[in-house]
Amino acid sequence: MNKDYEAIQEYIYQARVERSIYVAEIVTDVIVTTVNAVKRLARAFVVAASSRARNNVFTFDV
């Protein structure tokens, strides 16, 4: 095989690895952000559900 071609192939391989890592980091960030958002939403529901007054009416502090 040609030495120049082998060098170019190595650069192509390295670029693919870097791109794969970059995409994996983006996917991981999306998953973590989604999990955190669901946790915040669940906390908000718990707070809203526990803020009932004696007459079973929701009360909100604004």
C-alpha positions as CSV (number, residue, x, y, z in Angstrom):
1,M,0.0,0.0,0.0
2,N,1.1,3.5,-0.6
3,K,2.6,5.3,2.5
4,D,0.7,8.5,1.7
5,Y,-2.6,6.6,1.6
6,E,-1.9,5.0,4.9
7,A,-1.2,8.3,6.5
8,I,-4.4,9.7,5.2
9,Q,-6.3,6.7,6.4
10,E,-4.9,7.3,9.9
11,Y,-6.2,10.9,9.8
12,I,-9.6,9.7,8.7
13,Y,-9.7,7.1,11.4
14,Q,-8.7,9.6,14.1
15,A,-11.4,12.1,12.8
16,R,-14.0,9.3,13.1
17,V,-13.0,8.5,16.6
18,E,-13.1,12.2,17.6
19,R,-16.5,12.6,16.0
20,S,-17.9,9.5,17.8
21,I,-16.7,10.9,21.1
22,Y,-18.2,14.3,20.4
23,V,-21.6,12.7,19.5
24,A,-21.5,10.5,22.6
25,E,-20.9,13.5,24.8
26,I,-23.8,15.3,23.2
27,V,-26.1,12.3,23.8
28,T,-24.9,12.0,27.4
29,D,-25.6,15.7,28.0
30,V,-29.1,15.3,26.6
31,I,-29.8,12.3,28.8
32,V,-28.5,14.0,31.9
33,T,-30.5,17.2,31.2
34,T,-33.7,15.2,30.6
35,V,-33.3,13.2,33.8
36,N,-32.7,16.4,35.8
37,A,-35.8,18.0,34.2
38,V,-37.9,15.0,35.0
39,K,-36.7,15.1,38.6
40,R,-37.5,18.8,38.9
41,L,-41.0,18.2,37.4
42,A,-41.6,15.3,39.9
43,R,-40.5,17.6,42.8
44,A,-43.0,20.2,41.6
45,F,-45.8,17.7,41.5
46,V,-45.0,16.5,45.0
47,V,-44.9,20.0,46.3
48,A,-48.2,20.8,44.6
49,A,-49.8,17.7,45.8
50,S,-48.7,18.3,49.4
51,S,-49.9,21.9,49.4
52,R,-53.6,21.0,49.8
53,A,-55.5,22.9,52.4
54,R,-58.1,21.3,54.8
55,N,-60.9,21.7,52.3
56,N,-59.0,19.8,49.6
57,V,-58.3,22.9,47.6
58,F,-54.8,23.5,46.1
59,T,-53.1,26.6,47.5
60,F,-50.1,28.2,45.9
61,D,-47.7,30.7,47.3
62,V,-47.1,33.4,44.7
